[in-house]
Amino acid sequence: MKRIAIVGGGPIGLEAALAAIERGYAAEVFERGLVADAVRQWGHVRMFSPFSMNATARGRVRLKHSGIELPKPDELLTGAQFRERYLAPLARSFPAGAIHENCAVLAIGRSRVLKGDHIGAISRGETAFRLLVCEDDRERAVTADVVLDCSGTYGQPNQLGDGGIPLPNERLYLEQIHYGIPEFSGAMRARYDGKRVLVVGAGHSAATVICNLAALDPATKIHWLMRRDRELPSEEIPDDPLPERARLAAAANRFARDHRVILHRAASIAALESHQAALRVEIVGSTGSATVEVDEIIVATGFRPDLSLTRELQVQTCWATEGTYPLAASLLGEASADCLKTPAFGAEMLIHPEPGYFTLGMKSYGRSPNFLLRTGHEQIETVFDWMDKQSLGESAKAEAA
């Protein structure tokens, strides 16, 4: 029986583990924090895709058999609701010892094989993977025949400075900078209510932030900076099949048209410094430069994968997106603002030169934002179909020998 190590206990990692167990593989999940910890961190954000798109039929059936009351198919859940009503119960349905929480994977290599050995050769797959994990401050090595890297990208935000690198001394002002979508309710509301806030980014995360800020005290002064120069800051998709996504984009654009926000198009930040408890931001654009003072900065520019985990493996990532290389090339050819129109690709697009190592989920897309959980579910099925065929081929060869 093949042993599968799954890195990351989020939505894709849990579904991959469920698929592995039901297909007869031995699977273990290693999660840096609690189950679906990244989802927990953005738990205050409402998803614009319905529950039916974010859970598999396999998972729904498993929980129904356990007597769990599931959300309605068309229900739009927050991250917290998705975790509490689906992901956490799904995790509890696994056999004891299958999921390791607070267990970070620090590095992945091969037993008795170095990165430069057997370059591009199938023979690399003849030895087991070795994973260095840290659980409750104790490090140990575990082995596996297959590694599914479902560690995602959350936690590695894109940087604030021009060219994608940090601004000089950006790290000094982290108390006034939030990366991602902050919470605007409860105690966190006071951080932004009535303040001067700069939002950086032009995707749906930025649109979500703009709409939340616009709902605060009218005295809240909102600056919105984006790298591209387009008439509508948030791209609206004609006849969008996701009403909540359409509502977000339209509302954010309306706030821009009504001058509820101050737009800085085709712009970037050249410098940042502290000034009387505020932040003085130097903005450079196509029409010149300007300096604005704000109390807070929200960086809604997306996330990037952590590539250090597989430094000792023969992995191939795109030099532009840092996604899995064959997949990235196909995605660039299918570039679209609508993630629903991004086609599903088979296992051959997810294969690395390293035998038995697959990147699944958001990490496979690298910095590309057009990922849906539904796409990750399709990835899981194609990879296990491919593995099953490989196993049948190996069995046939063994019998012939």
KOLMARTOR-480481 format. One record per atom (N, C-alpha, C): residue in one letter; z, y, x. Coordinates in steps of 0.001 Angstrom, whole numbers, padded with zeros to 6 digits, always signed. Example, Ala and Ser with C-alpha at 12.3 -4.5 7.8 and 13.67 -1.06 7.14 Angstrom:
! KOLMARTOR-480481
A+007800-005690+013190;A+007800-004500+012300;A+007800-003300+013200;S+007080-002250+012850;S+007140-001060+013670;S+007870+000030+012900;
//
This chain:
! KOLMARTOR-480481
M+000000-001198+000844;M+000000+000000+000000;M+000000+001250+000880;K-000955+002136+000633;K-001027+003363+001425;K+000128+004288+001086;R+000687+004897+002137;R+001778+005854+001967;R+001192+007257+001994;I+001477+008024+000963;I+000924+009376+000858;I+002056+010388+000952;A+001919+011309+001896;A+002866+012424+002014;A+002231+013644+001372;I+002938+014250+000435;I+002432+015425-000277;I+003271+016625+000138;V+002620+017611+000719;V+003309+018808+001202;V+003277+019855+000096;G+004428+020159-000465;G+004511+021149-001531;G+004779+020503-002877;G+005863+020922-003518;G+006228+020384-004824;G+005976+021362-005940;G+004831+022049-005887;G+004431+022960-006946;G+003576+022248-007974;P+002856+023003-008803;P+002050+022386-009869;P+001057+021346-009369;I+000369+021633-008253;I-000630+020688-007748;I+000030+019523-007031;G+001083+019785-006254;G+001773+018710-005562;G+002367+017690-006518;L+002982+018165-007605;L+003584+017257-008580;L+002525+016426-009304;E+001422+017081-009688;E+000356+016343-010375;E-000287+015322-009430;A-000414+015690-008152;A-000982+014757-007168;A-000064+013551-006992;A+001243+013796-006954;A+002196+012691-006805;A+002143+011766-008006;L+002033+012349-009205;L+001949+011546-010419;L+000690+010681-010406;A-000427+011265-010004;A-001681+010513-009924;A-001573+009398-008892;A-000933+009687-007765;A-000790+008688-006702;A+000020+007498-007178;I+001157+007762-007819;I+002036+006685-008272;I+001354+005841-009346;E+000658+006497-010276;E+000006+005757-011350;E-001179+004941-010849;R-001718+005310-009680;R-002821+004530-009102;R-002324+003490-008097;G-001020+003371-007980;G-000475+002308-007149;G-000199+002666-005711;Y-000172+003950-005377;Y+000152+004371-004014;Y+001644+004702-003913;A+002165+004662-002706;A+003537+005096-002455;A+003487+006557-002054;A+004096+007436-002850;A+003986+008878-002610;A+005357+009507-002462;E+005447+010449-001528;E+006640+011264-001356;E+006233+012727-001306;V+006998+013552-001986;V+006743+014992-002043;V+007802+015706-001207;F+007340+016638-000358;F+008246+017419+000475;F+008103+018892+000084;E+009168+019434-000505;E+009158+020811-001001;E+010147+021661-000210;R+009655+022778+000301;R+010473+023662+001133;R+011710+024173+000391;G+011560+024473-000884;G+012687+024970-001680;G+012995+024008-002803;L+013227+024565-003994;L+013374+023740-005178;L+011992+023404-005724;V+011917+022458-006618;V+010636+022107-007231;V+009980+023353-007812;A+008682+023512-007527;A+007912+024675-008008;A+008605+025981-007641;D+009037+026093-006400;D+009806+027257-005988;D+008977+028539-006020;A+007697+028451-005656;A+006847+029638-005711;A+006688+030116-007148;V+006522+029171-008088;V+006413+029529-009506;V+007698+030203-009967;R+008831+029700-009484;R+010114+030322-009815;R+010151+031767-009352;Q+009583+032050-008183;Q+009639+033397-007626;Q+008791+034388-008421;W+007700+033917-009016;W+006931+034824-009889;W+007146+034453-011362;G+008331+033949-011647;G+008640+033477-012994;G+008594+034545-014064;H+008724+035817-013691;H+008699+036910-014665;H+007284+037271-015103;V+006265+036715-014462;V+004874+037065-014745;V+004313+036128-015816;R+003644+036708-016813;R+003020+035893-017855;R+001628+035476-017409;M+001327+034213-017572;M+000016+033676-017192;M-001013+034077-018242;F-002262+034316-017819;F-003283+034661-018809;F-004096+033451-019239;S-003835+032294-018655;S-004483+031062-019104;S-003497+030261-019959;P-003976+029604-021026;P-003075+028876-021929;P-002518+027611-021287;F-001446+027103-021867;F-000774+025922-021321;F-001724+024742-021171;S-002648+024572-022111;S-003568+023434-022067;S-004397+023407-020793;M-004612+024569-020164;M-005394+024635-018939;M-004535+024399-017702;N-003237+024396-017852;N-002347+024357-016692;N-001559+023066-016558;A-001812+022109-017449;A-001145+020812-017394;A-002186+019726-017600;T-001971+018588-016973;T-002921+017488-017126;T-002562+016628-018329;A-003563+015898-018822;A-003306+014956-019912;A-002298+013908-019455;R-002398+013502-018187;R-001471+012516-017640;R-000031+013016-017701;G+000164+014264-017305;G+001503+014835-017308;G+002042+015017-018710;R+001190+015470-019627;R+001630+015693-021009;R+002050+014380-021667;V+001253+013331-021440;V+001585+012028-022016;V+002896+011509-021453;R+003086+011678-020159;R+004315+011186-019524;R+005555+011859-020124;L+005470+013176-020333;L+006628+013882-020869;L+006848+013596-022351;K+005769+013426-023080;K+005922+013078-024507;K+006641+011744-024649;H+006300+010797-023781;H+006960+009496-023813;H+008434+009618-023435;S+008788+010683-022710;S+010182+010917-022336;S+010926+011723-023396;G+010227+012079-024471;G+010862+012834-025547;G+010947+014320-025297;I+010177+014829-024335;I+010181+016260-024022;I+009274+017003-025004;E+009785+018088-025566;E+008962+018919-026446;E+008133+019877-025589;L+006841+019732-025666;L+005938+020512-024822;L+005538+021825-025488;P+005134+022821-024687;P+004594+024055-025262;P+003318+023774-026054;K+002979+024665-026951;K+001741+024527-027712;K+000554+024711-026763;P-000577+024054-027041;P-001727+024131-026137;P-002198+025551-025850;D-002126+026451-026863;D-002629+027811-026675;D-001545+028791-026241;E-000362+028300-025943;E+000756+029180-025604;E+000583+029782-024210;L+000829+031081-024107;L+000781+031780-022820;L+002207+031869-022280;L+002481+031138-021242;L+003825+031028-020699;L+004030+031970-019520;T+005273+032367-019314;T+005617+033005-018050;T+005752+031904-017006;G+005800+032302-015744;G+006008+031314-014693;G+007300+030546-014895;A+008361+031255-015293;A+009653+030611-015508;A+009575+029584-016632;Q+008889+029936-017721;Q+008753+029003-018843;Q+007924+027791-018448;F+006864+028000-017688;F+006013+026900-017220;F+006825+025936-016354;R+007654+026495-015508;R+008481+025666-014631;R+009545+024907-015422;E+010230+025615-016311;E+011355+025005-017026;E+010910+024009-018089;R+009759+024270-018716;R+009351+023437-019853;R+008342+022354-019483;Y+007765+022434-018265;Y+006797+021413-017884;Y+007046+020872-016472;L+007060+021739-015470;L+007119+021258-014091;L+008448+020597-013753;A+009568+021218-014123;A+010869+020626-013807;A+011074+019290-014535;P+010775+019196-015836;P+010883+017877-016490;P+009957+016835-015866;L+008756+017269-015445;L+007834+016340-014807;L+008447+015803-013518;A+009064+016687-012742;A+009700+016263-011490;A+010834+015283-011754;R+011593+015518-012823;R+012714+014625-013136;R+012256+013240-013590;S+010987+013127-013964;S+010482+011842-014430;S+010093+010912-013289;F+010108+011406-012053;F+009712+010593-010907;F+010836+009648-010488;P+010495+008548-009825;P+011538+007648-009314;P+012423+008364-008304;A+013654+007920-008182;A+014584+008509-007217;A+014008+008397-005807;G+014126+009478-005046;G+013645+009482-003670;G+012199+009867-003496;A+011479+010078-004604;A+010063+010439-004485;A+009871+011907-004136;I+010830+012754-004534;I+010715+014190-004294;I+011887+014646-003432;H+011573+015316-002344;H+012586+015840-001428;H+012590+017366-001543;E+013630+017916-002173;E+013768+019362-002275;E+014493+019901-001053;N+014303+021209-000811;N+014897+021859+000365;N+014567+021081+001636;C+013328+020623+001680;C+012854+019812+002807;C+011517+020382+003270;A+011549+021201+004295;A+010350+021887+004772;A+009587+021021+005771;V+008272+020962+005604;V+007414+020329+006609;V+007104+021390+007661;L+007485+021111+008912;L+007326+022081+009986;L+006038+021891+010767;A+005563+020658+010864;A+004343+020383+011636;A+003817+019009+011250;I+002505+018824+011432;I+001866+017541+011145;I+001005+017157+012346;G+001165+015921+012803;G+000344+015409+013897;G-000007+013955+013639;R-000472+013273+014687;R-000819+011858+014616;R+000037+011080+015620;S+000430+009890+015252;S+001155+009031+016186;S+000237+008651+017352;R+000702+008909+018560;R+000026+008498+019801;R-001370+009104+019949;V-001660+010157+019212;V-002964+010823+019292;V-002744+012325+019374;L-003431+012980+020309;L-003368+014425+020414;L-004562+015062+019715;K-004520+016354+019545;K-005571+017069+018807;K-006953+016829+019413;G-007039+016771+020727;G-008341+016642+021381;G-008839+015229+021545;D-008081+014239+021066;D-008497+012838+021196;D-009439+012437+020059;H-010408+011587+020402;H-011323+010992+019395;H-011902+012081+018488;I-012541+013058+019084;I-013021+014205+018314;I-014033+013773+017266;G-013688+014060+016010;G-014587+013751+014904;G-014806+012273+014673;A-013967+011413+015239;A-014171+009970+015142;A-013268+009362+014067;I-013784+008318+013419;I-013010+007623+012397;I-011784+006967+013018;S-011857+006651+014309;S-010755+005968+014984;S-009464+006770+014953;R-009553+008092+014722;R-008323+008876+014597;R-007480+008391+013420;G-008130+007835+012426;G-007419+007368+011251;G-006718+006035+011425;E-006828+005442+012611;E-006193+004140+012841;E-004705+004262+013138;T-004233+005471+013380;T-002803+005682+013587;T-002247+006539+012451;A-000947+006422+012242;A-000318+007127+011121;A-000109+008601+011429;F-000031+009398+010372;F+000385+010795+010510;F+001886+010830+010819;R+002286+011819+011576;R+003702+012095+011812;R+003999+013504+011298;L+004967+013601+010422;L+005362+014894+009875;L+006781+015203+010332;L+006951+016373+010910;L+008283+016842+011264;L+008824+017609+010072;V+009925+017121+009508;V+010500+017773+008338;V+011931+018181+008641;C+012374+019222+007952;C+013743+019706+008101;C+014398+019710+006721;E+015397+018845+006550;E+016083+018704+005281;E+017572+018940+005489;D+018095+019945+004787;D+019517+020296+004931;D+019875+020537+006395;D+019014+021288+007079;D+019219+021677+008488;D+019170+020499+009460;R+018685+019359+009023;R+018534+018210+009912;R+017061+017838+010001;E+016537+017755+011215;E+015128+017436+011424;E+014937+015939+011630;R+013828+015450+011106;R+013466+014050+011301;R+011957+013912+011198;A+011430+012806+011654;A+010001+012539+011566;A+009746+011485+010501;V+008723+011693+009701;V+008302+010695+008716;V+006835+010384+008966;T+006407+009202+008556;T+005026+008789+008773;T+004326+008575+007442;A+003013+008689+007473;A+002208+008505+006260;A+000792+008132+006664;D+000090+007464+005749;D-001313+007113+005984;D-002252+008225+005545;V-001814+008994+004527;V-002618+010088+003964;V-001710+011291+003776;V-002243+012477+004048;V-001503+013715+003802;V-002305+014576+002831;L-001662+014976+001738;L-002247+015930+000807;L-001476+017241+000961;D-002136+018227+001510;D-001495+019523+001757;D-001666+020390+000516;C-000610+020465-000275;C-000607+021257-001515;C+000378+022409-001376;S+000490+022963-000173;S+001526+023964+000107;S+001186+025362-000388;G-000039+025564-000879;G-000393+026845-001473;G-000477+027985-000471;T-000414+029198-001004;T-000503+030393-000159;T+000629+031379-000421;Y+001380+031184-001500;Y+002422+032140-001855;Y+003464+032208-000738;G+003820+033404-000360;G+004749+033590+000751;G+004078+034134+001988;Q+002741+034122+002013;Q+001983+034710+003124;Q+001081+035818+002563;P+001630+036974+002215;P+000820+038028+001590;P-000159+038666+002579;N-001272+039120+002041;N-002189+039918+002845;N-001498+041237+003207;Q-001855+041747+004358;Q-001135+042894+004894;Q-001650+044221+004331;L-000887+045269+004590;L-001128+046571+003969;L-002137+047423+004737;G-002266+047203+006035;G-003047+048109+006872;G-004545+047903+006815;D-005275+048878+007308;D-006728+048819+007391;D-007131+047634+008264;G-008185+046943+007859;G-008662+045804+008630;G-007861+044540+008411;G-006924+044562+007446;G-006161+043363+007138;G-004975+043103+008038;I-004688+044022+008956;I-003528+043847+009833;I-002397+044750+009357;P-001167+044476+009772;P-000069+045352+009351;P-000255+046770+009872;L+000290+047719+009132;L+000324+049097+009610;L+001303+049205+010773;P+001082+050159+011661;P+002099+050389+012692;P+003459+050662+012036;N+004440+049886+012416;N+005814+050036+011928;N+005979+049696+010446;E+005015+048986+009871;E+005142+048576+008464;E+006439+047803+008238;R+006813+046994+009208;R+008008+046154+009074;R+009286+046977+008941;L+009240+048251+009330;L+010436+049078+009260;L+010748+049547+007845;Y+009760+049431+006957;Y+009915+050002+005617;Y+009880+048935+004521;L+010234+047706+004875;L+010110+046606+003916;L+011023+046759+002709;E+012086+047534+002838;E+012970+047739+001684;E+012297+048544+000587;Q+011229+049261+000924;Q+010505+050052-000070;Q+009107+049510-000351;I+008825+048311+000157;I+007526+047676-000052;I+007741+046317-000716;H+006984+046062-001785;H+007027+044750-002440;H+005636+044135-002374;Y+005551+042862-001937;Y+004289+042148-001857;Y+004180+041200-003054;G+003155+041377-003878;G+003010+040581-005081;G+003321+041405-006313;I+003702+040726-007397;I+004006+041403-008665;I+005522+041456-008825;P+006115+042627-008756;P+007573+042702-008898;P+008006+042561-010349;E+009303+042391-010535;E+009868+042357-011882;E+010207+043778-012300;F+009904+044115-013553;F+010119+045477-014034;F+011184+045541-015132;S+011951+044481-015269;S+012987+044464-016304;S+014360+044335-015668;G+015378+044515-016483;G+016750+044362-016009;G+017094+045332-014901;A+017819+044833-013923;A+018276+045682-012824;A+017122+046182-011976;M+015998+045440-011960;M+014862+045817-011121;M+014102+047016-011688;R+014268+047286-012982;R+013523+048392-013605;R+013845+049721-012924;A+015104+049915-012564;A+015526+051185-011978;A+014829+051469-010647;R+014348+050425-010000;R+013679+050623-008713;R+012395+051435-008877;Y+011732+051300-010042;Y+010434+051944-010239;Y+010430+052991-011344;D+011366+052921-012251;D+011371+053804-013415;D+011516+055266-012997;G+010515+056074-013360;G+010546+057494-013043;G+010274+057823-011590;K+009851+056842-010804;K+009613+057044-009366;K+008126+057270-009083;R+007850+057609-007847;R+006467+057729-007360;R+006102+056398-006705;V+005059+055753-007242;V+004739+054385-006808;V+003262+054299-006417;L+003002+053683-005273;L+001634+053431-004831;L+001345+051942-004997;V+000281+051614-005748;V-000162+050238-005938;V-001434+050034-005123;V-001463+048976-004328;V-002625+048668-003489;V-003226+047352-003959;G-004526+047350-004240;G-005210+046149-004705;G-006064+046442-005919;A-007008+045526-006225;A-007910+045767-007350;A-008167+044528-008191;G-007395+043467-007993;G-007568+042258-008781;G-006701+042273-010026;H-006552+041099-010637;H-005774+041026-011866;H-004282+041194-011602;S-003840+040874-010393;S-002433+041142-010058;S-002166+042640-010064;A-003078+043402-009463;A-002928+044858-009451;A-002975+045419-010867;A-003877+044878-011696;A-003963+045338-013087;A-002659+045059-013829;T-002047+043903-013562;T-000758+043578-014179;T+000305+044589-013769;V+000329+044932-012488;V+001309+045900-011982;V+001099+047266-012626;I-000147+047699-012704;I-000455+049006-013299;I+000019+049060-014746;C-000251+048013-015515;C+000151+047994-016930;C+001668+048024-017074;N+002359+047315-016208;N+003824+047322-016256;N+004395+048679-015872;L+003829+049304-014864;L+004305+050625-014451;L+004043+051662-015544;A+002880+051560-016188;A+002525+052527-017226;A+003442+052425-018436;A+004126+051281-018592;A+005039+051099-019711;A+006432+051657-019421;L+006655+052125-018204;L+007949+052702-017844;L+008033+054158-018303;D+009065+054838-017864;D+009259+056257-018164;D+007981+057031-017847;P+007512+057887-018758;P+006292+058671-018498;P+006370+059505-017222;A+007567+059735-016730;A+007711+060500-015487;A+007310+059688-014264;T+007117+058386-014429;T+006691+057537-013315;T+005296+057971-012868;K+005170+058322-011606;K+003887+058774-011073;K+003231+057620-010321;I+002031+057238-010753;I+001380+056034-010241;I+000128+056386-009448;H+000089+055976-008206;H-001122+056042-007385;H-001702+054637-007297;W-003032+054541-007379;W-003697+053227-007323;W-004791+053303-006260;L-004606+052519-005207;L-005550+052526-004084;L-006299+051209-004032;M-007616+051302-003854;M-008442+050095-003725;M-009483+050292-002639;R-009879+049180-002042;R-010800+049233-000909;R-012234+049509-001340;R-012611+049027-002511;R-013993+049187-002964;R-014160+050456-003797;D-015421+050876-003908;D-015744+052061-004699;D-016511+051600-005936;R-015799+051502-007052;R-016459+051114-008293;R-015884+051942-009426;E-016705+052144-010447;E-016323+053042-011534;E-015070+052547-012251;L-015053+051255-012589;L-013877+050669-013226;L-013043+049975-012162;P-011813+050380-011960;P-011010+049773-010906;P-010752+048288-011108;S-010590+047852-012362;S-010368+046438-012650;S-011616+045872-013318;E-012210+044874-012720;E-013480+044348-013222;E-013282+043624-014552;E-014034+044040-015551;E-013979+043421-016871;E-015113+042413-017007;I-014797+041239-017511;I-015762+040154-017644;I-016316+040156-019066;P-017630+040288-019233;P-018202+040314-020583;P-017850+039050-021370;D-017449+039232-022627;D-017100+038105-023504;D-016103+037161-022836;D-015103+037733-022222;D-014101+036958-021492;D-013437+035942-022423;P-013483+034636-022069;P-012864+033623-022928;P-011335+033598-022837;L-010779+034374-021900;L-009323+034463-021775;L-008882+035840-022276;P-008453+035948-023519;P-008137+037256-024114;P-007088+038043-023343;E-006086+037363-022801;E-005030+038082-022088;E-005565+038713-020805;R-006467+038014-020122;R-007089+038576-018934;R-007933+039787-019293;A-008677+039691-020382;A-009497+040816-020838;A-008623+042005-021197;R-007505+041746-021871;R-006597+042823-022263;R-006033+043540-021037;L-005637+042782-020032;L-005074+043368-018814;L-006071+044303-018140;A-007292+043790-017927;A-008304+044590-017232;A-008638+045852-018026;A-008821+045723-019341;A-009171+046869-020172;A-008052+047905-020189;A-006808+047434-020285;A-005677+048367-020319;A-005538+049116-019003;A-005670+048405-017889;A-005558+049059-016584;A-006653+050103-016410;N-007872+049780-016830;N-008977+050736-016729;N-008752+051940-017646;R-008172+051699-018813;R-007900+052805-019730;R-006887+053774-019117;F-005871+053246-018450;F-004897+054114-017801;F-005551+054940-016705;A-006540+054354-016031;A-007262+055101-015000;A-008116+056201-015620;R-008813+055881-016717;R-009660+056876-017378;R-008836+058013-017978;D-007645+057651-018497;D-006791+058660-019136;D-005942+059425-018130;H-006180+059160-016851;H-005456+059850-015774;H-003951+059566-015798;R-003599+058413-016371;R-002196+057998-016279;R-001874+057592-014846;V-002928+057177-014125;V-002779+056845-012713;V-003729+057713-011901;I-003371+057925-010644;I-004216+058681-009715;I-004965+057675-008857;L-006286+057669-008968;L-007099+056680-008262;L-007474+057151-006856;H-007451+056202-005922;H-007935+056425-004556;H-008951+055312-004289;R-010235+055611-004546;R-011279+054611-004390;R-011804+054579-002954;A-012381+053428-002592;A-012985+053248-001268;A-012061+053780-000180;A-010810+053382-000260;A-009793+053974+000615;A-008978+052899+001314;S-008295+053315+002359;S-007369+052455+003073;S-006228+053306+003592;I-005177+052667+004037;I-004013+053382+004562;I-004079+053396+006084;A-004017+054587+006643;A-004114+054733+008102;A-002751+054787+008764;A-001758+055323+008063;A-000436+055477+008678;A+000636+055548+007607;L+001843+055220+008010;L+002985+055196+007098;L+004219+055632+007870;E+004966+056569+007290;E+006189+056988+007949;E+007232+057418+006920;S+008482+057375+007333;S+009574+057783+006454;S+009718+059291+006457;H+009999+059840+005262;H+010184+061287+005160;H+011188+061577+004056;Q+012401+061933+004419;Q+013458+062294+003470;Q+013630+061217+002380;A+013844+060006+002817;A+014078+058841+001955;A+012827+058372+001207;A+011713+059086+001359;A+010452+058673+000748;A+009539+058105+001833;L+008363+057681+001423;L+007354+057194+002356;L+006163+058134+002319;R+005787+058621+003471;R+004609+059484+003579;R+003437+058598+003990;V+002407+058559+003127;V+001283+057642+003304;V+000017+058440+003591;E-000621+058123+004714;E-001903+058767+005045;E-003029+057870+004554;I-003793+058383+003584;I-004885+057631+002965;I-006214+058172+003468;V-007064+057271+003927;V-008394+057643+004422;V-009440+057010+003517;G-010344+057852+003007;G-011400+057360+002127;G-012749+057906+002513;S-013748+057607+001711;S-015118+058045+002004;S-015279+059555+001909;T-014376+060210+001178;T-014484+061661+001012;T-013499+062427+001901;G-012820+061712+002776;G-011875+062384+003664;G-010511+061725+003623;S-009511+062447+004072;S-008163+061888+004122;S-007199+062748+003312;A-006103+062115+002906;A-005074+062817+002134;A-003735+062163+002449;T-002682+062927+002253;T-001338+062403+002460;T-000564+062507+001154;V+000031+061391+000752;V+000840+061389-000466;V+002231+060876-000123;E+003193+061322-000899;E+004559+060837-000723;E+004944+059983-001921;V+005479+058811-001636;V+005882+057893-002698;V+007267+057336-002385;D+007891+056785-003431;D+009194+056153-003250;D+009063+054656-002994;E+008011+054062-003553;E+007811+052621-003452;E+006327+052308-003277;I+006057+051184-002595;I+004688+050679-002464;I+004674+049239-002966;I+003703+048923-003815;I+003514+047550-004293;I+002171+047056-003765;V+002209+046011-002963;V+001003+045458-002337;V+000546+044249-003153;A-000474+044447-003974;A-001007+043382-004844;A-002391+042986-004346;T-002446+042573-003092;T-003731+042269-002446;T-003931+040776-002217;G-003100+039954-002823;G-003282+038514-002696;G-002546+037914-001506;F-002824+036623-001292;F-002109+035860-000275;F-003097+035090+000585;R-002597+034577+001682;R-003428+033826+002618;R-002703+032536+003001;P-003444+031492+003428;P-002781+030229+003782;P-002098+030297+005149;D-001080+029471+005314;D-000431+029296+006608;D-001139+028148+007320;L-001884+028477+008367;L-002680+027476+009074;L-001935+026834+010239;S-000720+027295+010522;S+000011+026773+011678;S+000483+025343+011469;L+000628+024932+010220;L+001155+023606+009907;L+000306+022492+010508;T-001003+022706+010553;T-001929+021646+010986;T-002571+021957+012337;R-001873+022692+013161;R-002429+023086+014456;R-002780+021881+015321;E-002079+020755+015149;E-002332+019570+015966;E-003287+018585+015296;L-003917+018999+014201;L-004896+018158+013530;L-006290+018742+013685;Q-007289+017906+013483;Q-008677+018368+013556;Q-009106+018817+012153;V-008721+020033+011815;V-009081+020589+010519;V-010159+021650+010718;Q-010938+021867+009688;Q-012039+022824+009754;Q-011907+023802+008597;T-011638+025053+008929;T-011489+026075+007905;T-012541+027168+008091;C-012853+027822+006995;C-013863+028888+006999;C-013356+030090+007783;W-014197+030650+008621;W-013798+031802+009434;W-013686+033082+008623;A-014190+033053+007391;A-014110+034252+006551;A-012956+034168+005550;T-012796+032994+004909;T-011793+032876+003848;T-010580+032053+004255;E-010684+031290+005328;E-009641+030362+005768;E-009433+029216+004789;G-010391+029003+003903;G-010353+027854+003018;G-010979+026649+003695;T-010873+025481+003049;T-011507+024273+003574;T-013002+024530+003742;Y-013537+024231+004921;Y-014864+024741+005276;Y-015988+024335+004309;P-016212+023043+004027;P-017320+022727+003114;P-017159+023394+001748;L-015919+023421+001249;L-015658+024052-000045;L-015918+025543+000019;A-015475+026182+001101;A-015639+027629+001238;A-017111+028021+001223;A-017940+027233+001896;A-019375+027534+001931;A-019960+027471+000526;S-019525+026491-000272;S-020020+026373-001640;S-019501+027504-002516;L-018248+027878-002316;L-017670+028963-003109;L-018359+030293-002826;L-018699+030543-001566;L-019394+031784-001232;L-020756+031846-001908;G-021369+030687-002094;G-022659+030637-002775;G-022540+030784-004274;E-021313+030632-004800;E-021073+030730-006242;E-020169+031914-006560;A-020223+032950-005715;A-019293+034075-005859;A-019376+034669-007263;S-018220+034779-007899;S-018149+035335-009249;S-016757+035875-009477;A-016651+036918-010288;A-015332+037462-010610;A-014600+036580-011603;D-015334+035675-012260;D-014748+034830-013290;D-014430+033461-012713;C-013133+033167-012560;C-012728+031875-012005;C-013143+030718-012915;L-013357+030990-014219;L-013776+029930-015126;L-015189+029455-014830;K-015983+030287-014172;K-017364+029932-013875;K-017519+029291-012507;T-016427+029182-011755;T-016493+028508-010469;T-016571+027018-010719;P-017638+026350-010285;P-017793+024927-010604;P-016800+024069-009838;A-016568+022875-010360;A-015727+021906-009652;A-016576+021226-008582;F-015970+020923-007454;F-016671+020267-006365;F-015984+018940-006070;G-016758+017973-005605;G-016227+016641-005354;G-015419+016547-004076;A-014898+015336-003820;A-014027+015095-002666;A-014725+015406-001356;E-016047+015239-001323;E-016766+015499-000072;E-016643+016946+000377;M-016343+017855-000553;M-016157+019256-000208;M-014727+019546+000267;L-013846+018571+000158;L-012449+018766+000512;L-012066+018006+001783;I-013033+017289+002368;I-012753+016445+003522;I-012785+017261+004810;H-011805+017047+005657;H-011752+017632+006990;H-012209+016595+008013;P-012507+017016+009248;P-012792+016025+010293;P-011621+015062+010522;E-010403+015484+010183;E-009213+014637+010334;E-009173+013597+009215;P-009358+012299+009526;P-009366+011283+008464;P-008029+011223+007726;G-008110+011225+006413;G-006917+011066+005609;G-006143+012335+005329;Y-006633+013484+005799;Y-005961+014758+005514;Y-006815+015563+004542;F-006197+016021+003449;F-006895+016812+002446;F-006069+018054+002123;T-006752+019172+001961;T-006121+020395+001463;T-006491+020535-000001;L-005488+020573-000872;L-005729+020678-002305;L-005064+021930-002857;G-005555+022375-004002;G-004932+023509-004663;G-005347+024845-004071;M-004478+025830-004250;M-004781+027199-003842;M-005101+027292-002361;K-004440+026493-001540;K-004675+026561-000096;K-006102+026174+000259;S-006716+025295-000514;S-008098+024895-000234;S-009057+026065-000414;Y-008680+027042-001236;Y-009505+028220-001465;Y-009242+029316-000424;G-008208+029137+000400;G-007906+030144+001412;G-007527+031469+000787;R-008229+032510+001161;R-007956+033852+000630;R-008728+034154-000644;S-009603+033243-001047;S-010371+033466-002273;S-009446+033398-003477;P-009514+034385-004381;P-008567+034434-005502;P-008991+033632-006718;N-010214+033096-006726;N-010760+032508-007965;N-010326+031062-008172;F-009040+030805-008060;F-008538+029443-008224;F-007818+029304-009558;L-008054+028193-010225;L-007351+027842-011453;L-006610+026531-011236;L-005465+026367-011888;L-004760+025094-011805;L-005654+023958-012293;R-006474+024246-013278;R-007403+023226-013784;R-008323+022732-012679;T-008739+023635-011782;T-009572+023244-010650;T-008812+022306-009727;G-007538+022623-009479;G-006725+021757-008642;G-006558+020372-009233;H-006419+020290-010552;H-006303+018993-011213;H-007584+018176-011015;E-008727+018850-011084;E-009998+018157-010869;E-010110+017699-009423;Q-009620+018512-008490;Q-009620+018107-007086;Q-008840+016806-006887;I-007675+016729-007518;I-006824+015544-007391;I-007580+014294-007819;E-008248+014369-008972;E-008959+013194-009481;E-010082+012782-008550;T-010849+013759-008035;T-011977+013406-007172;T-011500+012798-005858;V-010397+013291-005326;V-009880+012746-004055;V-009362+011328-004252;F-008647+011074-005341;F-008140+009720-005563;F-009258+008751-005916;D-010283+009229-006608;D-011450+008379-006858;D-012081+007978-005526;W-012201+008958-004625;W-012783+008701-003305;W-011901+007724-002518;M-010587+007914-002558;M-009678+007028-001847;M-009730+005613-002402;D-009831+005490-003718;D-009921+004155-004325;D-011172+003432-003853;K-012280+004146-003778;K-013535+003535-003304;K-013400+003114-001842;Q-012737+003969-001045;Q-012527+003631+000362;Q-011672+002369+000484;S-010655+002278-000343;S-009778+001105-000299;S-010530-000167-000683;L-011410-000051-001697;L-012212-001201-002096;L-013142-001630-000974;G-013719-000639-000280;G-014601-000951+000846;G-013854-001638+001971;E-012636-001165+002238;E-011831-001769+003309;E-011442-003204+002936;S-011124-003433+001662;S-010748-004768+001215;S-011930-005736+001329;A-013120-005228+000968;A-014317-006063+001057;A-014619-006442+002502;K-014438-005507+003418;K-014672-005785+004844;K-013667-006806+005359;A-012414-006660+004925;A-011375-007585+005375;A-011657-009006+004888;E-012132-009126+003628;E-012435-010447+003089;E-013643-011066+003812;A-014634-010236+004124;A-015826-010736+004831;A-015480-011201+006234;A-014513-010538+006868;A-014107-010909+008222;A-013333-012240+008204;
//
